[in-house]
Amino acid sequence: MDIRDAQGADLPGIQAIYAHHVLTGAGTFEDVAPSLEDMTARFDAKIAAGFAWLVATDASGILGFAYYGPFRDRAAYRHTVEDSVYVRDGVRGQGVGKALVSALLERARASNFKQMLALIGDSENTASIGVHASLGFQHCGTMRKVGYKFDRWLDVVIMQKAL
């Protein structure tokens, strides 16, 4: 597995992975899969602002992607970033997510950010909670029933790591 900066040519694979998560999972609260054009705009905005967007690849293609961006827009939060990570169906549980988040942490430290937050959709998302905990993220709280998807109320688990 190779982890590297995402490139424009990776966006169709990234969009396909994310669309699967939107349509089948509660890790994201979006309910309509964004188009390739939408994903390209999101990617371009994060890169232009100096944030990291990474992909994990092997001979089979893109295994997953992860990025960080601003936690909030207000200036007081400028030293804090929020991560997102998505792994291709069929390769989850094989260390891809952990490798991506680990690489994001290194990149955020090198960019002098001080905190990374993970806002994990669905308190039943034990895989993401476990990956973040294994990398030293601490549970900060749970926002109860703040999302509604697939005919059920969903929590958001907040985890934090000092960089």
Beta strands, then each sheet from edge to edge (+ up, - down):
strand 1: 2-5
strand 2: 53-58
strand 3: 61-70
strand 4: 80-87
strand 5: 115-121
strand 6: 138-149
strand 7: 152-162
sheet 1: 1+ 2- 3+ 4- 5- 7+ 6-
end
